[in-house]
């Protein structure tokens, strides 16, 4: 068992490991001191809290779930909880943490030792940041969209062309996971990691959002961008996809748990000034606390076996994610009702949380995709 370390030890950097309690204690302190004061700027001005995101990495927030990194079984629950702690304050930052966790999940589940050794430790430590790039591929696997990237085999790797419309947690020195088809080779699909700074790769902001402006969400253009074999995660993707699928979905529980906790807190803050009238609302914070406890228990159970490939297991994972997204929206809706006009002003926390909560229902896999997945699995 990894010994527990103090916050000061953990903050020294990625060379010093902290056990789960030490990691989460450090994350709470960073969230309180560094993240909470920024939430209005993140929401209103689209500030990307890069220093805070990196600080979470230095505290160990992005490594617990990674297989083989610390000679221990993957601990998804600690990584989920770290995201939830940030999400109590700010969904944008929690989402960026999920992007980072997903990128590390891809790398450490690859059989390619070159990318694990070269890029993996930097991603785990928050030194190298990046996005998931799997929104379009996840939709394509379930017949919702066509795969947008294609490639041709060239010496030492692949030349990739196409456009990914929505990828988050990006910057000029960031990375992203991609999936591309290789026409003429049985139309096989390959997964790799792309470098935003590479020749032929360009990130472009083409939209602005009602929330989550601080997530650095861009369209990514590939024009014969070279992806070396050392950055290929799976070629082909067939056996690799089932290995990463459940973890990809379960890790999102950090966003929804944090959102629900933040909304419960807003409702409780209104007990003293507005409890005499809020008591007539049908949904009270205690009911959301009970729902959250049950959800977190279910997620912890599923997260203990992220490599299970049975259909029954996948159905339960999808159901858990669907329930979490719907509960997040309901919690935010009720936080607004409990806060009333106090939450309806421009800097009100309740209106911000409501706008953020809808992202829990539309981020891939969105509510409608999750319901389609259940129907495809005969479990609707």
Order of alpha helices (4+ residues) and beta strands (2+ residues): alpha-alpha-alpha-alpha-alpha-alpha-alpha-beta-alpha-beta-beta-beta-beta-beta-beta-beta-alpha-alpha-alpha-alpha-alpha-alpha
